[in-house]
Amino acid sequence: MIIRNERESDAGAIRALTTAAFADVPQSRQTEAAIIDALRAAGDLTLSLVAVDEGDHVVGHVAVSPISINGDTDCGWYGGGPLSVRPDLQRSGIGTALVRAAFDRLREIGARGCVVVGDPDYYRRFGFTSDASSLVVREVPPENVLTLTLQDGVPAGTVAFHPAFGVPS
């Protein structure tokens, strides 16, 4: 498996992969593929990494985009996700490799931290924590708002993800 930046030609494969990966997720609104497309169209995919197999077929993808905290769009924090792995290859380490690669890239660009909305059991193994007293995302249970500090500690306030996260499927 190789992890690389997405190429323009990967867009269709990423869309199909993401749709398949979230098809049976009860918490999903089935908008994940549309979110990635909208982030790409807006030029706001800070990171779009794919995992490819030996045949250069996309088997995993992670997106990272800027967030704002209390309206500050230049806070140096990013939102992780969606994270997708081909359903028949889930639990094989692809997602873990993509998350670790994304964090390495975020450190390289001097990011202060990353916020994800997701399963605490999955993301805690990467060093994410949930602290209801610091960062909140409206309409998301506090235990599902997880932060990873890369420098300077966790700020306090309300997180707003890119408007793409509100797009319909």
C-alpha positions as CSV (number, residue, x, y, z in Angstrom):
1,M,0.0,0.0,0.0
2,I,1.2,3.5,-0.9
3,I,-0.2,6.7,0.6
4,R,0.0,9.7,-1.7
5,N,-1.8,13.0,-2.4
6,E,-4.9,12.6,-4.4
7,R,-4.7,13.2,-8.1
8,E,-7.4,14.9,-10.2
9,S,-8.1,11.5,-11.7
10,D,-8.9,10.0,-8.3
11,A,-12.0,12.1,-7.7
12,G,-14.5,9.5,-9.0
13,A,-12.8,6.6,-7.1
14,I,-12.8,8.7,-3.9
15,R,-16.5,9.5,-4.3
16,A,-17.4,5.8,-4.9
17,L,-15.1,4.6,-2.0
18,T,-16.6,7.1,0.4
19,T,-20.2,6.3,-0.5
20,A,-19.5,2.6,0.0
21,A,-17.6,3.1,3.2
22,F,-20.5,5.0,4.8
23,A,-23.4,3.1,3.3
24,D,-24.1,1.0,6.4
25,V,-23.0,3.6,9.1
26,P,-26.1,4.4,11.2
27,Q,-24.9,7.8,12.2
28,S,-24.1,8.9,8.6
29,R,-26.4,11.3,6.7
30,Q,-24.8,9.9,3.5
31,T,-23.3,13.2,2.7
32,E,-19.6,12.4,3.1
33,A,-18.8,12.1,-0.6
34,A,-20.6,15.3,-1.3
35,I,-18.6,17.0,1.5
36,I,-15.3,16.0,-0.1
37,D,-16.5,17.1,-3.6
38,A,-17.6,20.5,-2.1
39,L,-14.3,21.0,-0.2
40,R,-12.4,20.2,-3.4
41,A,-14.5,22.6,-5.5
42,A,-13.9,25.3,-2.9
43,G,-10.2,24.7,-2.9
44,D,-10.3,24.0,0.8
45,L,-9.0,20.4,1.0
46,T,-5.8,21.2,3.0
47,L,-5.0,17.5,2.7
48,S,-6.6,14.8,0.5
49,L,-4.6,11.6,0.9
50,V,-5.4,8.3,-0.7
51,A,-4.1,4.8,0.0
52,V,-3.6,2.8,-3.1
53,D,-2.9,-0.8,-3.7
54,E,-0.3,-2.4,-6.0
55,G,-2.6,-1.7,-9.0
56,D,-2.9,2.0,-8.0
57,H,-6.6,1.5,-7.1
58,V,-7.8,3.8,-4.3
59,V,-8.6,1.7,-1.2
60,G,-8.7,4.5,1.4
61,H,-9.0,8.2,1.7
62,V,-8.8,10.9,4.3
63,A,-9.7,14.6,4.0
64,V,-8.5,17.5,6.2
65,S,-9.8,21.0,5.9
66,P,-9.5,24.2,7.9
67,I,-12.0,25.0,10.7
68,S,-12.8,28.1,12.6
69,I,-12.9,28.5,16.4
70,N,-15.2,31.2,17.7
71,G,-15.2,32.7,14.2
72,D,-11.4,32.8,13.9
73,T,-10.6,31.3,10.5
74,D,-6.9,31.7,11.0
75,C,-6.6,29.7,14.2
76,G,-4.2,27.0,12.8
77,W,-6.6,24.2,13.6
78,Y,-8.0,21.7,11.1
79,G,-10.9,19.3,10.9
80,G,-10.2,15.7,10.1
81,G,-12.5,13.7,7.9
82,P,-14.2,12.1,6.3
83,L,-12.0,9.0,6.6
84,S,-13.0,6.1,4.3
85,V,-11.7,2.6,3.7
86,R,-13.1,0.2,1.2
87,P,-15.5,-1.9,3.2
88,D,-13.9,-5.3,2.5
89,L,-10.5,-3.9,3.7
90,Q,-11.7,-2.2,6.9
91,R,-9.8,-3.2,10.1
92,S,-6.7,-4.0,8.0
93,G,-4.7,-0.9,9.1
94,I,-5.4,1.3,6.1
95,G,-7.4,3.8,8.1
96,T,-4.7,3.9,10.8
97,A,-2.0,4.5,8.1
98,L,-4.0,7.4,6.6
99,V,-4.6,9.1,9.9
100,R,-1.0,8.9,10.9
101,A,0.1,10.2,7.5
102,A,-2.4,13.1,7.8
103,F,-1.0,14.0,11.2
104,D,2.6,13.9,9.9
105,R,1.6,16.3,7.1
106,L,-0.3,18.6,9.6
107,R,2.8,18.8,11.7
108,E,4.9,19.6,8.6
109,I,2.7,22.6,7.8
110,G,2.8,23.9,11.4
111,A,-0.8,23.1,12.3
112,R,-1.7,23.8,15.9
113,G,-4.2,20.9,16.2
114,C,-7.0,18.8,14.7
115,V,-10.6,18.2,15.6
116,V,-12.6,15.2,14.5
117,V,-16.2,14.2,15.1
118,G,-16.2,10.4,15.5
119,D,-15.9,7.3,17.5
120,P,-13.8,8.0,20.7
121,D,-12.6,4.4,20.9
122,Y,-11.1,4.7,17.4
123,Y,-9.5,8.1,17.6
124,R,-8.1,7.9,21.2
125,R,-5.4,5.4,20.0
126,F,-3.9,8.3,18.0
127,G,-3.8,10.6,21.0
128,F,-7.2,12.3,20.5
129,T,-9.0,13.3,23.7
130,S,-12.5,14.7,24.3
131,D,-12.8,17.6,26.7
132,A,-16.3,19.0,26.8
133,S,-15.1,22.2,28.5
134,S,-12.8,23.3,25.7
135,L,-14.1,22.8,22.1
136,V,-17.7,22.1,21.2
137,V,-19.4,21.4,17.9
138,R,-23.1,22.3,17.8
139,E,-25.5,19.4,17.8
140,V,-22.7,16.9,18.4
141,P,-22.4,15.0,21.7
142,P,-19.3,16.2,23.6
143,E,-17.8,12.7,23.8
144,N,-17.7,12.6,19.9
145,V,-15.8,15.8,19.6
146,L,-12.1,14.8,19.8
147,T,-9.0,17.0,19.7
148,L,-5.4,16.3,19.0
149,T,-3.0,19.1,20.0
150,L,0.0,19.5,17.9
151,Q,1.3,22.7,19.6
152,D,0.2,25.3,22.1
153,G,-2.6,23.5,23.9
154,V,-6.3,23.3,23.1
155,P,-8.2,26.6,22.7
156,A,-11.7,27.0,24.1
157,G,-14.8,27.7,22.0
158,T,-17.2,26.7,19.3
159,V,-15.8,24.9,16.3
160,A,-17.3,25.5,12.8
161,F,-16.4,23.1,10.1
162,H,-16.3,24.3,6.5
163,P,-19.7,25.1,5.0
164,A,-19.3,22.0,2.8
165,F,-20.2,19.9,5.8
166,G,-23.7,21.2,5.4
167,V,-24.2,20.2,1.8
168,P,-26.9,17.7,0.9
169,S,-26.1,14.4,-0.6
